[in-house]
Amino acid sequence: MSTTNTPQRRLPAEWEPQDAILLAWPHGASDWQPVLTQARQTFCDIAGHISQRQMVIIVAPDTRMPLADLTSSGGRLENVRCYDIETNDTWIRDFGPITVEDQQQLRLLDFSFNGWGKKFEATHDNNVTRQLHQLGAFTAPQHRFDWVLEGGSIESDGRGTILTTSNCLLEPNRNPQLNQQDIEEQILRTVLGARKVLWLDHGHLEGDDTDAHIDTLARLCPDNTIVYVACDDPNDSHFSALKAMEAQLASFTCADGRPYRLLPLPWPAPCHAADGHRLPATYANFLIINGAVLVPVYGDPADALALQVVAAAFPDHEIIGVNCRTLIEQHGSLHCVTMQLPQGAVTP
């Protein structure tokens, strides 16, 4: 953990007012092909809930597909904008813009995306933010960085604290020229405006391609609260690491020195792909929108308790479960396929 004085910059919290949510629609030239129909239905469910409250901005190689999907599923098309842009995949949390406020002006930060440390081809995805800006989607100016930083790897409370994981940010195929101090000073503090950085050193999910993104494990919430994944099965392979993560979270303090209120999420039964490998089912991968929280559920008995825990963290929001069993087939979930744009970022 480290602290510093803040520059005139901050990373807004996800629960602050938003203009829109970004989505990248699943298509047949991606890894979704074997379950494309189910994936498109899940995206319709997500977009439908969002469009009841705010704008949805969709990128796709052919925007006729999402428009047809949403028309047949009853989405509010008046709140949907589509842009024809080539994509490799759908995980726009990690290649969409990260929006900061700099002296009360929003700026869209376009970091490099290299397929989570060169695991997957990402050339098209890496250009999506730039192309959206060129097509006039945003009013806020864009700033491009060569550093690799994925949106799912950082959490902000909007008041200067950033929560992240050392497993991801220090993974050698992302920014090999930077050590932990460099990343903290040059990216988290200087570029994102962090005053306090909480480095989480424990926790992982089997089947996760991101090297332990924070949004799969622990989430900053209002009123100095952290909602986190907890494993209560001593026979589960995750048990020891998640217990160590829980202990470290308990050692963290807020900006005023008080400990966080910790709310553990339930542990779903193991989910497996057809070939037997374990899939990264997590309730922590929820999305906060204007007045609501969309929570991934998996048809598991623990789903109901997960919704209750998130409701305790967001008592003024409607809590909506979205079946994301199909999403975890490609090793991500609800938060991973979305990126919020704060109020004032999007062209009216």
Secondary structure in CASP SS format (residue, H / E / C, confidence):
PFRMAT SS
TARGET T0000
AUTHOR 0000-0000-0000
METHOD secondary structure of the structure
MODEL  1
M C 1.00
S E 1.00
T E 1.00
T C 1.00
N C 1.00
T C 1.00
P C 1.00
Q C 1.00
R E 1.00
R E 1.00
L C 1.00
P C 1.00
A C 1.00
E C 1.00
W C 1.00
E C 1.00
P C 1.00
Q E 1.00
D E 1.00
A E 1.00
I E 1.00
L E 1.00
L E 1.00
A E 1.00
W C 1.00
P C 1.00
H C 1.00
G C 1.00
A C 1.00
S C 1.00
D C 1.00
W C 1.00
Q H 1.00
P H 1.00
V H 1.00
L H 1.00
T H 1.00
Q H 1.00
A H 1.00
R H 1.00
Q H 1.00
T H 1.00
F H 1.00
C H 1.00
D H 1.00
I H 1.00
A H 1.00
G H 1.00
H H 1.00
I H 1.00
S H 1.00
Q C 1.00
R C 1.00
Q C 1.00
M E 1.00
V E 1.00
I E 1.00
I E 1.00
V E 1.00
A E 1.00
P C 1.00
D C 1.00
T C 1.00
R H 1.00
M H 1.00
P H 1.00
L H 1.00
A H 1.00
D H 1.00
L H 1.00
T H 1.00
S H 1.00
S H 1.00
G C 1.00
G C 1.00
R C 1.00
L H 1.00
E H 1.00
N H 1.00
V E 1.00
R E 1.00
C E 1.00
Y E 1.00
D E 1.00
I C 1.00
E C 1.00
T C 1.00
N C 1.00
D C 1.00
T C 1.00
W C 1.00
I C 1.00
R C 1.00
D C 1.00
F C 1.00
G C 1.00
P C 1.00
I E 1.00
T E 1.00
V E 1.00
E E 1.00
D E 1.00
Q C 1.00
Q C 1.00
Q E 1.00
L E 1.00
R E 1.00
L E 1.00
L E 1.00
D E 1.00
F E 1.00
S E 1.00
F C 1.00
N C 1.00
G H 1.00
W H 1.00
G H 1.00
K H 1.00
K C 1.00
F C 1.00
E C 1.00
A C 1.00
T H 1.00
H H 1.00
D H 1.00
N H 1.00
N C 1.00
V H 1.00
T H 1.00
R H 1.00
Q H 1.00
L H 1.00
H H 1.00
Q H 1.00
L C 1.00
G C 1.00
A C 1.00
F E 1.00
T C 1.00
A C 1.00
P C 1.00
Q E 1.00
H E 1.00
R E 1.00
F E 1.00
D E 1.00
W E 1.00
V E 1.00
L C 1.00
E C 1.00
G H 1.00
G H 1.00
S H 1.00
I E 1.00
E E 1.00
S E 1.00
D C 1.00
G C 1.00
R C 1.00
G C 1.00
T E 1.00
I E 1.00
L E 1.00
T E 1.00
T E 1.00
S H 1.00
N H 1.00
C H 1.00
L H 1.00
L C 1.00
E C 1.00
P C 1.00
N C 1.00
R C 1.00
N C 1.00
P C 1.00
Q C 1.00
L C 1.00
N C 1.00
Q H 1.00
Q H 1.00
D H 1.00
I H 1.00
E H 1.00
E H 1.00
Q H 1.00
I H 1.00
L H 1.00
R H 1.00
T C 1.00
V C 1.00
L C 1.00
G C 1.00
A C 1.00
R C 1.00
K E 1.00
V E 1.00
L E 1.00
W E 1.00
L E 1.00
D C 1.00
H C 1.00
G C 1.00
H C 1.00
L C 1.00
E C 1.00
G C 1.00
D C 1.00
D C 1.00
T C 1.00
D C 1.00
A C 1.00
H C 1.00
I H 1.00
D H 1.00
T H 1.00
L C 1.00
A E 1.00
R E 1.00
L E 1.00
C E 1.00
P C 1.00
D C 1.00
N C 1.00
T E 1.00
I E 1.00
V E 1.00
Y E 1.00
V E 1.00
A C 1.00
C C 1.00
D C 1.00
D C 1.00
P C 1.00
N C 1.00
D C 1.00
S C 1.00
H C 1.00
F H 1.00
S H 1.00
A H 1.00
L H 1.00
K H 1.00
A H 1.00
M H 1.00
E H 1.00
A H 1.00
Q H 1.00
L H 1.00
A H 1.00
S H 1.00
F C 1.00
T E 1.00
C C 1.00
A C 1.00
D C 1.00
G C 1.00
R C 1.00
P E 1.00
Y C 1.00
R E 1.00
L E 1.00
L E 1.00
P E 1.00
L E 1.00
P C 1.00
W C 1.00
P C 1.00
A C 1.00
P C 1.00
C E 1.00
H E 1.00
A C 1.00
A C 1.00
D C 1.00
G C 1.00
H C 1.00
R E 1.00
L E 1.00
P C 1.00
A C 1.00
T C 1.00
Y C 1.00
A C 1.00
N C 1.00
F C 1.00
L E 1.00
I E 1.00
I E 1.00
N C 1.00
G C 1.00
A E 1.00
V E 1.00
L E 1.00
V E 1.00
P E 1.00
V E 1.00
Y C 1.00
G C 1.00
D C 1.00
P C 1.00
A C 1.00
D H 1.00
A H 1.00
L H 1.00
A H 1.00
L H 1.00
Q H 1.00
V H 1.00
V H 1.00
A H 1.00
A H 1.00
A H 1.00
F C 1.00
P C 1.00
D C 1.00
H C 1.00
E E 1.00
I E 1.00
I E 1.00
G E 1.00
V E 1.00
N E 1.00
C C 1.00
R C 1.00
T C 1.00
L H 1.00
I H 1.00
E H 1.00
Q H 1.00
H C 1.00
G C 1.00
S C 1.00
L C 1.00
H H 1.00
C H 1.00
V H 1.00
T C 1.00
M E 1.00
Q E 1.00
L E 1.00
P E 1.00
Q C 1.00
G C 1.00
A C 1.00
V E 1.00
T C 1.00
P C 1.00
END
